[in-house]
Amino acid sequence: MEYRNLYVQYMYSYPHKTAYRPLEGVDLKDYSDRLAGPGHGLYFHIPFCQSKCGYCNLFSVTGMDNQVMEKYLEAVGRQICQYREILAEEGTVFSDFTIGGGTPLLLEERFLEKMFDMTDQYLEFDRDRQVIIETAPNQTTREKLGLLKARGVTRVSMGIQSFQEQELKVLGRGHDGRKARKALDLLKSFGFSTVNVDFIYGIPGQTAGSLLKTLREAVTFQTEEIFLYPLYVKHGVFLEREGMVLDQRQAYGQYKEASGYLKSEGYCQDSMRRFVRRTGREKKEQDGKDRSREFSDCGFTASLALGCGGRSYVGNLHFCTPYAITRESCLKELRDFMGKRDHTEITHGIFLSKEEEKRRYVIRHILIRPGLDQVRYTQKFGADVRIDFPLLSQWMDQGFLEERVLTDARYLVLTEEGMGLSDCLGPGLISPEIQKKMEEWDDAHQKDHGSLQGQFKKL
């Protein structure tokens, strides 16, 4: 393998929010037809945390009291009511409801109830909707889990990151191993359809042995899914000030050990990060390889975000509040959101060209099993994906990508080696135009990233 930089960027979506820019004269009601009918996603962002982890570059703030949280929910309530007027005319029905953060379960039970009441009262959902929420060990209580169960939550995702005390300290996590074990045991006792846990590799001081020790313990809980994330130290996070950098070769070695172990324990690998426990129902295709995920056509249904920090996808229009990492910038955006009166006005985002929509479609499929259906791509875009993206043929020549026939469809699928290199292969699909925008944003915010010493300002 000749790639020097193995961990360039996590391509969970495209384009990145740093490519968004200010917009004028854009209103949600002018694009509401893209939200018509069933099958859309709803995301509710809770931007509050007990403490900020050393590696976190997500939109979140600490030190907020109940008064601020209540005001925030009131602002989201106004947003929902304004959206409701638009969505009702289109007959919008949401099939997925995701609550992320931050740490959603930092909210008291009364605020969690209010959140569910607001959405259920004013928005329409499928009868069999999927409801997903994130939690952390310190916020996982019996009372809150009972509330989630009663409100129909189907998946709970818990960020543990490690069971080893020294590794948790390095990451700046607010819990210890004992608390994580207790919280996960409690979570599993409630019988949610899916429980997934997150772990990190590449932590300074971590070894393949200590990572495997954590995963062996995780496997005993029989969680439905396990996610493995490499440690990224991005601009603006605390670990950057500590001078920490990822030892990429060591991290890659840990990944190979960990992924091999999980597969030996009966987990199917869907992506570089996602491992799904076999239940005996998964299919094996003609080549005998496991296939735990059915094909899902991503990138064409809409997803609408509520709150500050979430991102909406409405056709080729993507929008959100301006990207923020530092405490000062997050607090500014939070204040602006809570003072905003017209939430249907879209002031920050991007319109994707047809070429960028193609890139988004390829990225959304090729990095996740079962891969990219070449015939579907042709049906959607009227072209051959390998002609549109010659890079894919190069990956095939290098042994990172292969063609498989699955249920009579011709898929392009990452090989085992290619999957492990997703974070250096995927960024190769970023267009020069988007790359330039991302670099411009990064250059403009370097000074801001270097200062994390701002004092708390009362909202």
Buried (B, 14 or more C-beta within 10 A) or exposed (E): EEBEEBBBBBBEBBBBBBBBEEBEEBEBBEBBEBBBEEBBBBBBBBBBBBBBBBBBBBBBBBEBEEEBBBBBBEBBBBBBEBBBEBBEEBEBBBBBBBBBBBBBBBBBEEBBBBBBEBBEEBBBBBEEBBBBBBBBBBBBBEEBBEBBBEBBBBBBBBBBBBBBEEBBEBBBBBBBBEBBBEBBEBBBEBEBEBBBBBBBBBBBEBBBEBBBBBBEBBBEBEBBBBBBBBBBBBBBBBBBBEEBEBBBEBBBBBBBBBBEBBBEBBBBBBBBBBBBBEEEEBEEBEEEBBBBBEBEEEBBBBBBBBBBBBBBBBBBBBBBBBBBBBBBBBBBBBBEBBEBEEBBBBBBBBEBEEEBBBBBBBBBBBBBBBBBBBEBBEEBBEEEBBEBBEBBEEBBEBEBBBEBEBEEBBBBBBBBEBBBBBBBBBBEBBBEEBBEBBEEBEEEBEEBBEEBEEEEEEB
